Every structure is written in C-alpha cells, then in structure tokens.
Amino acid sequence: MNADSLRADSAFRRGDLPGVAAMYTRIAQQSPQLGMAWMRIGIAKQALIKVDPAVFAFNKAVPQNWIVPNATLRLARRSVGRYTRRNP
C-alpha cells in the first residue's frame, strides 16, 4: 500500500465519508482496475445519499470482481429505492 492508500483506508475506518469519496476517487482515477477503490467510493457515496455516483461506482467495482455479491446487492437496493420514490 502506498501513502495515499493508507490515508484513504484510515479515512474509511474513521467513517470520514467525504474524505473516503475524495481519496478513493483519486486512487480509482490513477488505477481504474482497483475494485476496492470503486467499492469504497460507492459505499461512501451511498451513505452520503449521492445515489447516481454510488451506482456508478458499484458498477465499476463489479467487473473488477470486487465483492460482487455485495456490490450487486447495493446496486439492487439503490435501484429499488429509485423506483419506489418515482412510483409511490
């Protein structure tokens, strides 16, 4: 792990969601094949109620084979949430 990854992981452990989203976004831009970065971006964005960016990140995590069942479940929950808000 490099220094950026260590700082991002520390932010994730502390629950610093804006920091997690920002730091892992930089990491994912530099290394788009890192599924963990995309997954953690998605988790942070989901918790920050930023649905579309969360869905985008989870969709990036799945092809990288990073916790596919978890990412798929989170995508399904986001999709259902969007549907029920639009179609009460």
TORFI-200438 format. One record per atom (N, C-alpha, C): residue in three letters; atom name; residue number from 1; x, y, z. Coordinates in nm, 4 decimals. Atoms other than C-alpha are relative to their C-alpha. Example, Ala and Ser with C-alpha at 12.3 -4.5 7.8 and 13.67 -1.06 7.14 Angstrom:
+-----+----+-----+----------+----------+----------+
|  aa | at |   i |        u |        v |        w |
+-----+----+-----+----------+----------+----------+
| ALA |  N |   1 |   0.0890 |  -0.1190 |   0.0000 |
| ALA | CA |   1 |   1.2300 |  -0.4500 |   0.7800 |
| ALA |  C |   1 |   0.0900 |   0.1200 |   0.0000 |
| SER |  N |   2 |  -0.0820 |  -0.1190 |  -0.0060 |
| SER | CA |   2 |   1.3670 |  -0.1060 |   0.7140 |
| SER |  C |   2 |  -0.0770 |   0.1090 |   0.0730 |
+-----+----+-----+----------+----------+----------+
END
This chain:
+-----+----+-----+----------+----------+----------+
|  aa | at |   i |        u |        v |        w |
+-----+----+-----+----------+----------+----------+
| MET |  N |   1 |   0.0838 |  -0.1186 |   0.0000 |
| MET | CA |   1 |   0.0000 |   0.0000 |   0.0000 |
| MET |  C |   1 |   0.0878 |   0.1243 |   0.0000 |
| ASN |  N |   2 |  -0.0750 |  -0.1257 |  -0.0001 |
| ASN | CA |   2 |   0.1237 |   0.3473 |  -0.0803 |
| ASN |  C |   2 |  -0.0637 |   0.0968 |   0.1001 |
| ALA |  N |   3 |   0.0461 |  -0.0970 |  -0.1002 |
| ALA | CA |   3 |   0.0726 |   0.6568 |   0.1349 |
| ALA |  C |   3 |  -0.1437 |   0.0441 |  -0.0261 |
| ASP |  N |   4 |   0.1375 |  -0.0404 |   0.0321 |
| ASP | CA |   4 |  -0.2462 |   0.7614 |  -0.0499 |
| ASP |  C |   4 |  -0.0991 |  -0.1080 |   0.0415 |
| SER |  N |   5 |   0.0879 |   0.1112 |  -0.0372 |
| SER | CA |   5 |  -0.3993 |   0.4181 |   0.0023 |
| SER |  C |   5 |  -0.0133 |  -0.0108 |   0.1514 |
| LEU |  N |   6 |   0.0045 |   0.0064 |  -0.1463 |
| LEU | CA |   6 |  -0.3081 |   0.4214 |   0.3710 |
| LEU |  C |   6 |  -0.0885 |   0.1109 |   0.0573 |
| ARG |  N |   7 |   0.0843 |  -0.1110 |  -0.0459 |
| ARG | CA |   7 |  -0.4692 |   0.7635 |   0.4197 |
| ARG |  C |   7 |  -0.1470 |  -0.0267 |  -0.0315 |
| ALA |  N |   8 |   0.1378 |   0.0303 |   0.0390 |
| ALA | CA |   8 |  -0.7807 |   0.6547 |   0.2301 |
| ALA |  C |   8 |  -0.0580 |  -0.1092 |   0.0892 |
| ASP |  N |   9 |   0.0456 |   0.1076 |  -0.0872 |
| ASP | CA |   9 |  -0.8054 |   0.3353 |   0.4345 |
| ASP |  C |   9 |  -0.0265 |   0.0523 |   0.1412 |
| SER |  N |  10 |   0.0189 |  -0.0595 |  -0.1319 |
| SER | CA |  10 |  -0.7656 |   0.5342 |   0.7553 |
| SER |  C |  10 |  -0.1299 |   0.0810 |   0.0040 |
| ALA |  N |  11 |   0.1245 |  -0.0773 |   0.0076 |
| ALA | CA |  11 |  -1.0465 |   0.7692 |   0.6478 |
| ALA |  C |  11 |  -0.1207 |  -0.0936 |  -0.0007 |
| PHE |  N |  12 |   0.1090 |   0.0972 |   0.0053 |
| PHE | CA |  12 |  -1.2659 |   0.4668 |   0.5709 |
| PHE |  C |  12 |  -0.0266 |  -0.0570 |   0.1393 |
| ARG |  N |  13 |   0.0150 |   0.0567 |  -0.1348 |
| ARG | CA |  13 |  -1.2020 |   0.3187 |   0.9149 |
| ARG |  C |  13 |  -0.0580 |   0.1011 |   0.0994 |
| ARG |  N |  14 |   0.0519 |  -0.1056 |  -0.0880 |
| ARG | CA |  14 |  -1.2804 |   0.6528 |   1.0824 |
| ARG |  C |  14 |  -0.1432 |   0.0397 |  -0.0367 |
| GLY |  N |  15 |   0.1341 |  -0.0391 |   0.0440 |
| GLY | CA |  15 |  -1.6018 |   0.6927 |   0.8829 |
| GLY |  C |  15 |  -0.0050 |   0.1397 |  -0.0589 |
| ASP |  N |  16 |  -0.0069 |  -0.1318 |   0.0640 |
| ASP | CA |  16 |  -1.4851 |   1.0143 |   0.7134 |
| ASP |  C |  16 |  -0.0477 |  -0.0155 |  -0.1445 |
| LEU |  N |  17 |   0.0570 |   0.0323 |   0.1312 |
| LEU | CA |  17 |  -1.7212 |   0.9655 |   0.4200 |
| LEU |  C |  17 |   0.0399 |   0.0973 |  -0.1110 |
| PRO |  N |  18 |  -0.0470 |  -0.0891 |   0.1071 |
| PRO | CA |  18 |  -1.6388 |   1.2837 |   0.2242 |
| PRO |  C |  18 |   0.1469 |  -0.0242 |  -0.0347 |
| GLY |  N |  19 |  -0.1417 |   0.0294 |   0.0239 |
| GLY | CA |  19 |  -1.2694 |   1.2061 |   0.2682 |
| GLY |  C |  19 |   0.0192 |  -0.1293 |  -0.0754 |
| VAL |  N |  20 |  -0.0060 |   0.1297 |   0.0694 |
| VAL | CA |  20 |  -1.3200 |   0.8453 |   0.1603 |
| VAL |  C |  20 |  -0.0330 |   0.0182 |  -0.1472 |
| ALA |  N |  21 |   0.0424 |  -0.0196 |   0.1394 |
| ALA | CA |  21 |  -1.5059 |   0.9523 |  -0.1534 |
| ALA |  C |  21 |   0.1081 |   0.0734 |  -0.0797 |
| ALA |  N |  22 |  -0.1007 |  -0.0796 |   0.0715 |
| ALA | CA |  22 |  -1.2421 |   1.2097 |  -0.2469 |
| ALA |  C |  22 |   0.1296 |  -0.0776 |  -0.0215 |
| MET |  N |  23 |  -0.1285 |   0.0696 |   0.0109 |
| MET | CA |  23 |  -0.9348 |   0.9991 |  -0.1731 |
| MET |  C |  23 |  -0.0083 |  -0.1228 |  -0.0906 |
| TYR |  N |  24 |   0.0105 |   0.1183 |   0.0852 |
| TYR | CA |  24 |  -1.0586 |   0.6793 |  -0.3330 |
| TYR |  C |  24 |  -0.0326 |   0.0365 |  -0.1446 |
| THR |  N |  25 |   0.0224 |  -0.0451 |   0.1379 |
| THR | CA |  25 |  -1.1788 |   0.8747 |  -0.6371 |
| THR |  C |  25 |   0.1336 |   0.0279 |  -0.0678 |
| ARG |  N |  26 |  -0.1338 |  -0.0251 |   0.0569 |
| ARG | CA |  26 |  -0.8209 |   0.9934 |  -0.6905 |
| ARG |  C |  26 |   0.0726 |  -0.1316 |  -0.0281 |
| ILE |  N |  27 |  -0.0656 |   0.1297 |   0.0184 |
| ILE | CA |  27 |  -0.6940 |   0.6384 |  -0.6434 |
| ILE |  C |  27 |  -0.0596 |  -0.0730 |  -0.1201 |
| ALA |  N |  28 |   0.0663 |   0.0692 |   0.1116 |
| ALA | CA |  28 |  -0.9523 |   0.4971 |  -0.8871 |
| ALA |  C |  28 |   0.0324 |   0.0650 |  -0.1340 |
| GLN |  N |  29 |  -0.0385 |  -0.0670 |   0.1245 |
| GLN | CA |  29 |  -0.8633 |   0.7593 |  -1.1462 |
| GLN |  C |  29 |   0.1398 |  -0.0425 |  -0.0435 |
| GLN |  N |  30 |  -0.1363 |   0.0420 |   0.0304 |
| GLN | CA |  30 |  -0.4986 |   0.6557 |  -1.1238 |
| GLN |  C |  30 |   0.0079 |  -0.1485 |  -0.0340 |
| SER |  N |  31 |  -0.0019 |   0.1461 |   0.0181 |
| SER | CA |  31 |  -0.5737 |   0.2810 |  -1.1122 |
| SER |  C |  31 |  -0.1435 |  -0.0515 |  -0.0106 |
| PRO |  N |  32 |   0.1416 |   0.0358 |   0.0131 |
| PRO | CA |  32 |  -0.9226 |   0.2118 |  -1.2514 |
| PRO |  C |  32 |  -0.0302 |  -0.1481 |   0.0177 |
| GLN |  N |  33 |   0.0213 |   0.1437 |  -0.0174 |
| GLN | CA |  33 |  -0.8726 |  -0.1631 |  -1.2146 |
| GLN |  C |  33 |  -0.0146 |  -0.0393 |   0.1467 |
| LEU |  N |  34 |   0.0088 |   0.0308 |  -0.1421 |
| LEU | CA |  34 |  -0.8811 |  -0.1389 |  -0.8330 |
| LEU |  C |  34 |  -0.1462 |  -0.0027 |   0.0451 |
| GLY |  N |  35 |   0.1395 |   0.0166 |  -0.0395 |
| GLY | CA |  35 |  -1.2212 |  -0.2773 |  -0.7427 |
| GLY |  C |  35 |  -0.0289 |   0.0499 |   0.1404 |
| MET |  N |  36 |   0.0221 |  -0.0467 |  -0.1366 |
| MET | CA |  36 |  -1.1768 |  -0.1969 |  -0.3733 |
| MET |  C |  36 |  -0.0227 |   0.1510 |   0.0026 |
| ALA |  N |  37 |   0.0174 |  -0.1451 |   0.0035 |
| ALA | CA |  37 |  -1.1438 |   0.1733 |  -0.4551 |
| ALA |  C |  37 |  -0.1415 |   0.0341 |  -0.0457 |
| TRP |  N |  38 |   0.1350 |  -0.0259 |   0.0503 |
| TRP | CA |  38 |  -1.4662 |   0.1682 |  -0.6578 |
| TRP |  C |  38 |  -0.1054 |  -0.0386 |   0.1032 |
| MET |  N |  39 |   0.0958 |   0.0448 |  -0.1006 |
| MET | CA |  39 |  -1.6473 |  -0.0278 |  -0.3865 |
| MET |  C |  39 |  -0.0087 |   0.1003 |   0.1141 |
| ARG |  N |  40 |   0.0010 |  -0.0950 |  -0.1113 |
| ARG | CA |  40 |  -1.5433 |   0.2160 |  -0.1157 |
| ARG |  C |  40 |  -0.0551 |   0.1357 |  -0.0424 |
| ILE |  N |  41 |   0.0642 |  -0.1222 |   0.0514 |
| ILE | CA |  41 |  -1.6401 |   0.5131 |  -0.3331 |
| ILE |  C |  41 |  -0.1514 |  -0.0187 |   0.0052 |
| GLY |  N |  42 |   0.1433 |   0.0272 |  -0.0002 |
| GLY | CA |  42 |  -1.9809 |   0.3527 |  -0.3757 |
| GLY |  C |  42 |  -0.0598 |   0.0007 |   0.1391 |
| ILE |  N |  43 |   0.0485 |   0.0035 |  -0.1383 |
| ILE | CA |  43 |  -2.0206 |   0.2872 |  -0.0032 |
| ILE |  C |  43 |  -0.0099 |   0.1420 |   0.0558 |
| ALA |  N |  44 |  -0.0001 |  -0.1374 |  -0.0513 |
| ALA | CA |  44 |  -1.9262 |   0.6459 |   0.0814 |
| ALA |  C |  44 |  -0.1093 |   0.0833 |  -0.0664 |
| LYS |  N |  45 |   0.1019 |  -0.0781 |   0.0715 |
| LYS | CA |  45 |  -2.1483 |   0.7976 |  -0.1877 |
| LYS |  C |  45 |  -0.1401 |  -0.0427 |   0.0418 |
| GLN |  N |  46 |   0.1305 |   0.0487 |  -0.0436 |
| GLN | CA |  46 |  -2.4391 |   0.5758 |  -0.0827 |
| GLN |  C |  46 |  -0.0349 |   0.0587 |   0.1368 |
| ALA |  N |  47 |   0.0239 |  -0.0538 |  -0.1340 |
| ALA | CA |  47 |  -2.4033 |   0.6868 |   0.2799 |
| ALA |  C |  47 |  -0.0245 |   0.1513 |  -0.0030 |
| LEU |  N |  48 |   0.0186 |  -0.1448 |   0.0154 |
| LEU | CA |  48 |  -2.3879 |   1.0500 |   0.1633 |
| LEU |  C |  48 |  -0.1255 |   0.0331 |  -0.0810 |
| ILE |  N |  49 |   0.1246 |  -0.0119 |   0.0772 |
| ILE | CA |  49 |  -2.7170 |   0.9934 |  -0.0271 |
| ILE |  C |  49 |   0.0269 |   0.0590 |  -0.1388 |
| LYS |  N |  50 |  -0.0333 |  -0.0394 |   0.1372 |
| LYS | CA |  50 |  -2.5476 |   1.0517 |  -0.3626 |
| LYS |  C |  50 |  -0.0177 |  -0.1251 |  -0.0855 |
| VAL |  N |  51 |   0.0391 |   0.1279 |   0.0589 |
| VAL | CA |  51 |  -2.7300 |   0.7745 |  -0.5421 |
| VAL |  C |  51 |   0.0673 |  -0.0263 |  -0.1339 |
| ASP |  N |  52 |  -0.0567 |   0.0261 |   0.1328 |
| ASP | CA |  52 |  -2.6158 |   0.8137 |  -0.9019 |
| ASP |  C |  52 |   0.1507 |  -0.0242 |   0.0041 |
| PRO |  N |  53 |  -0.1431 |   0.0309 |  -0.0093 |
| PRO | CA |  53 |  -2.2442 |   0.8402 |  -0.8144 |
| PRO |  C |  53 |   0.0271 |  -0.1342 |   0.0687 |
| ALA |  N |  54 |  -0.0174 |   0.1298 |  -0.0669 |
| ALA | CA |  54 |  -2.2841 |   0.5392 |  -0.5815 |
| ALA |  C |  54 |  -0.0229 |  -0.1131 |  -0.0986 |
| VAL |  N |  55 |   0.0310 |   0.1032 |   0.0993 |
| VAL | CA |  55 |  -2.4458 |   0.3324 |  -0.8559 |
| VAL |  C |  55 |   0.1124 |  -0.0099 |  -0.1023 |
| PHE |  N |  56 |  -0.1102 |  -0.0012 |   0.0963 |
| PHE | CA |  56 |  -2.1728 |   0.4372 |  -1.0988 |
| PHE |  C |  56 |   0.1209 |  -0.0754 |   0.0565 |
| ALA |  N |  57 |  -0.1168 |   0.0637 |  -0.0619 |
| ALA | CA |  57 |  -1.9011 |   0.3280 |  -0.8542 |
| ALA |  C |  57 |  -0.0214 |  -0.1496 |   0.0183 |
| PHE |  N |  58 |   0.0266 |   0.1432 |  -0.0159 |
| PHE | CA |  58 |  -2.0673 |  -0.0062 |  -0.7732 |
| PHE |  C |  58 |   0.0075 |  -0.0718 |  -0.1343 |
| ASN |  N |  59 |  -0.0088 |   0.0599 |   0.1340 |
| ASN | CA |  59 |  -2.0997 |  -0.0726 |  -1.1462 |
| ASN |  C |  59 |   0.1439 |  -0.0147 |  -0.0463 |
| LYS |  N |  60 |  -0.1420 |   0.0121 |   0.0326 |
| LYS | CA |  60 |  -1.7260 |  -0.0134 |  -1.1798 |
| LYS |  C |  60 |   0.0669 |  -0.1106 |   0.0822 |
| ALA |  N |  61 |  -0.0592 |   0.1015 |  -0.0875 |
| ALA | CA |  61 |  -1.6481 |  -0.2482 |  -0.8867 |
| ALA |  C |  61 |  -0.0316 |  -0.1410 |  -0.0489 |
| VAL |  N |  62 |   0.0436 |   0.1353 |   0.0378 |
| VAL | CA |  62 |  -1.8436 |  -0.5451 |  -1.0244 |
| VAL |  C |  62 |   0.0921 |  -0.0645 |  -0.1040 |
| PRO |  N |  63 |  -0.0870 |   0.0672 |   0.0974 |
| PRO | CA |  63 |  -1.6319 |  -0.6103 |  -1.3376 |
| PRO |  C |  63 |   0.1415 |  -0.0270 |   0.0509 |
| GLN |  N |  64 |  -0.1328 |   0.0229 |  -0.0582 |
| GLN | CA |  64 |  -1.3202 |  -0.5931 |  -1.1211 |
| GLN |  C |  64 |  -0.0032 |  -0.1173 |   0.0979 |
| ASN |  N |  65 |   0.0192 |   0.1148 |  -0.0896 |
| ASN | CA |  65 |  -1.4598 |  -0.8913 |  -0.9242 |
| ASN |  C |  65 |   0.0280 |   0.0338 |   0.1452 |
| TRP |  N |  66 |  -0.0205 |  -0.0407 |  -0.1382 |
| TRP | CA |  66 |  -1.4516 |  -0.6956 |  -0.6017 |
| TRP |  C |  66 |  -0.1316 |  -0.0128 |   0.0761 |
| ILE |  N |  67 |   0.1179 |   0.0265 |  -0.0825 |
| ILE | CA |  67 |  -1.7095 |  -0.8364 |  -0.3599 |
| ILE |  C |  67 |  -0.1267 |   0.0115 |  -0.0849 |
| VAL |  N |  68 |   0.1106 |  -0.0085 |   0.0958 |
| VAL | CA |  68 |  -1.9521 |  -0.8927 |  -0.6457 |
| VAL |  C |  68 |  -0.1368 |  -0.0146 |   0.0660 |
| PRO |  N |  69 |   0.1340 |   0.0088 |  -0.0606 |
| PRO | CA |  69 |  -2.2444 |  -1.0144 |  -0.4311 |
| PRO |  C |  69 |  -0.0376 |   0.1256 |   0.0787 |
| ASN |  N |  70 |   0.0266 |  -0.1204 |  -0.0775 |
| ASN | CA |  70 |  -2.2142 |  -0.7120 |  -0.2022 |
| ASN |  C |  70 |  -0.0297 |   0.1176 |  -0.0919 |
| ALA |  N |  71 |   0.0220 |  -0.1100 |   0.0939 |
| ALA | CA |  71 |  -2.1853 |  -0.4655 |  -0.4898 |
| ALA |  C |  71 |  -0.1333 |  -0.0170 |  -0.0717 |
| THR |  N |  72 |   0.1259 |   0.0263 |   0.0697 |
| THR | CA |  72 |  -2.4771 |  -0.6317 |  -0.6695 |
| THR |  C |  72 |  -0.1183 |   0.0284 |   0.0919 |
| LEU |  N |  73 |   0.1063 |  -0.0278 |  -0.0963 |
| LEU | CA |  73 |  -2.6933 |  -0.6166 |  -0.3562 |
| LEU |  C |  73 |  -0.0186 |   0.1502 |   0.0179 |
| ARG |  N |  74 |   0.0094 |  -0.1454 |  -0.0163 |
| ARG | CA |  74 |  -2.6126 |  -0.2485 |  -0.3094 |
| ARG |  C |  74 |  -0.0608 |   0.0652 |  -0.1243 |
| LEU |  N |  75 |   0.0603 |  -0.0519 |   0.1231 |
| LEU | CA |  75 |  -2.6980 |  -0.1799 |  -0.6740 |
| LEU |  C |  75 |  -0.1498 |  -0.0269 |  -0.0022 |
| ALA |  N |  76 |   0.1421 |   0.0344 |  -0.0014 |
| ALA | CA |  76 |  -3.0296 |  -0.3603 |  -0.6364 |
| ALA |  C |  76 |  -0.0763 |   0.0899 |   0.0974 |
| ARG |  N |  77 |   0.0657 |  -0.0870 |  -0.0981 |
| ARG | CA |  77 |  -3.1161 |  -0.1626 |  -0.3236 |
| ARG |  C |  77 |  -0.0157 |   0.1414 |  -0.0525 |
| ARG |  N |  78 |   0.0074 |  -0.1355 |   0.0563 |
| ARG | CA |  78 |  -3.0362 |   0.1650 |  -0.4970 |
| ARG |  C |  78 |  -0.1057 |   0.0059 |  -0.1097 |
| SER |  N |  79 |   0.0983 |   0.0018 |   0.1092 |
| SER | CA |  79 |  -3.2460 |   0.0673 |  -0.7990 |
| SER |  C |  79 |  -0.1416 |  -0.0052 |   0.0549 |
| VAL |  N |  80 |   0.1326 |   0.0096 |  -0.0610 |
| VAL | CA |  80 |  -3.5434 |  -0.0301 |  -0.5835 |
| VAL |  C |  80 |  -0.0363 |   0.1326 |   0.0652 |
| GLY |  N |  81 |   0.0251 |  -0.1285 |  -0.0640 |
| GLY | CA |  81 |  -3.5106 |   0.2913 |  -0.3849 |
| GLY |  C |  81 |  -0.0376 |   0.1070 |  -0.1006 |
| ARG |  N |  82 |   0.0326 |  -0.0971 |   0.1046 |
| ARG | CA |  82 |  -3.5137 |   0.4985 |  -0.7026 |
| ARG |  C |  82 |  -0.1390 |  -0.0263 |  -0.0559 |
| TYR |  N |  83 |   0.1294 |   0.0352 |   0.0588 |
| TYR | CA |  83 |  -3.8138 |   0.3113 |  -0.8404 |
| TYR |  C |  83 |  -0.1144 |   0.0366 |   0.0941 |
| THR |  N |  84 |   0.1093 |  -0.0266 |  -0.0933 |
| THR | CA |  84 |  -4.0247 |   0.3427 |  -0.5248 |
| THR |  C |  84 |  -0.0203 |   0.1484 |   0.0243 |
| ARG |  N |  85 |   0.0164 |  -0.1451 |  -0.0154 |
| ARG | CA |  85 |  -3.9553 |   0.7157 |  -0.4925 |
| ARG |  C |  85 |  -0.0705 |   0.0597 |  -0.1209 |
| ARG |  N |  86 |   0.0623 |  -0.0513 |   0.1217 |
| ARG | CA |  86 |  -4.0659 |   0.7716 |  -0.8522 |
| ARG |  C |  86 |  -0.1415 |  -0.0533 |  -0.0197 |
| ASN |  N |  87 |   0.1285 |   0.0646 |   0.0211 |
| ASN | CA |  87 |  -4.3651 |   0.5363 |  -0.8362 |
| ASN |  C |  87 |  -0.0615 |  -0.0407 |   0.1335 |
| PRO |  N |  88 |   0.0540 |   0.0336 |  -0.1329 |
| PRO | CA |  88 |  -4.5240 |   0.5588 |  -0.4893 |
| PRO |  C |  88 |  -0.1281 |  -0.0821 |  -0.0074 |
+-----+----+-----+----------+----------+----------+
END
